[in-house]
Amino acid sequence: MIVYPAIDIRGGTCVRLSQGRDDARTDYYKDPVEPAIQFAQAGAEWIHVVDLDGAFGGAPLNLPTLKRIAALGPKIQFGGGMRDRAIAEAAYAAGASRIVIGTRAATDPAFLHEMAKAHGPRLAVGIDAKDGLVAVKGWTAVTALKATEFAKAAGDLGVSTVIYTDIATDGMLTGPNWKSLEEVLKACPCGVIASGGVAGTEDVARLAQLSQAYPNLVGAIVGKALYEGRCDVPGLLAAARGK
């Protein structure tokens, strides 16, 4: 199971939001490259980067920062405003190893199929859920689409990886929503990366155990717990390996 330290960028700054709310924001680093250097030096093979300006505004504004982070060496999983193919190609050109599409993936199956066919494992779908329903546009709008239905549909359309985030737990350091995560794992025919609520190494160890029952649980994204000093990358990597 892969651990993805997370970097969220808003206005050029590394931040964390609570439950996706822009009014519940904590700034951590003026330059998002600083934590990326720390994560890379600690052994992270992947870093999860979210352009919150893109998520809220519809188009990414931080591709130059993505390029600087990608130059450090780890693979970059990048999302936020990935709503057309040209933007996706620009993100790949800036150094993304995998891009994450969310809003348009939930509303345009033809686009999702096209992107999955074109990019294969270099594409992930972000499924962000509130009370079991998919949220879009930076989590500011909730659809009538069930997260479990979307997960199955994405896999059936050829998507190899989905990132499942429970909005209620995101940034709250209370642990993942285990019940809803398991429901998605049961429904999804492809790999699932768990996101939202991880409070430290114990949660990652529990996710690693859960992956024994559900081999499609392939990763975990960890953000605020790292910034608040509740864990470190080496400890998370060891927990993911069951050590």
Residue, then its C-alpha position, 0 to 999 in steps of 0.5 A: m500500500i502506497v502512502y501519499p503525503a499531501i500538499d494542498i496549494r491555495g494562493g501559492t501557499c501550502v494550506r490545509l482545509s477542514q472538511g473542504r471549507d475555504d473558511a476553515r483554512t490553516d496556512y503551513y508553508k509560504d512555499p509548497v516546495e518546502p514540505a515537498i523537499q521534506f517528504a522526498q528526503a524522508g523517502a516518499e515515492w509519491i506526493h499528492v498535490v492539489d491545486l485548490d485554486g483550480a478546484f474552486g475556480g475551474a482551472p489550475l493556477n499552480l502548474p509552475t509550482l507543480k513543475r518545481i515539486a516534480a523536479l525533486g524526484p518523487k512521482i506526483q499525483f496532481g488534481g484541482g481543475m482538471r476539467d478538459r483534456a488540454i489542461a490535463e496535458a499541461a499538467y502532465a507536461a509540468g511533471a504530473s505522473r498521474i492526474v486526478i479528475g473529479t467534477r467533470a468525471a462525475t458529470d460527463p461519462a464520455f469524457l471520463h471514458e476518453m481520458a481513461k482510454a488515453h491515459g490508463p494508469r496515469l489517470a485517477v478519478g477523485i470521488d469526494a463524498k458528503d453523506g454518501l453523495v458525490a460532491v463537485k466544484g471544490w466540494t461546494a456542490v453535492t450531486a444526487l449520485k451515490a459514491t458507490e455507484f460512481a466508483k463502480a461506473a468509473g471502474d466499468l469505464g476503464v478507470s484504474t484508480v479512484i481516490y475516495t475522500d469522505i468530506a466529513t472526516d477530511g482534515m479533522l484527524t478523527g480517522p477515516n470513515w471506515k464504513s463508507l470506505e468499505e462500501v466503496l471498496k466492495a463496489c469498486p472494481c479498480g484500485v482505491i486510494a483512501s483519503g480523509g481523516v487519517a490521524g497517524t500511523e495507527d490509521v495507516a496500519r489499520l488501512a494496511q490490514l484492511s487491504q488484506a481483505y480488500p486488495n483493491l485498497v492500494g494507497a492512503i493520502v495523509g495531510k494534516a496529521l503530518y503538518e500537525g506533527r502527529c506522524d512522520v513519513p518514515g513511520l507511515l511508510a513502515a505502517a503501510r508495510g505492516k511493520 
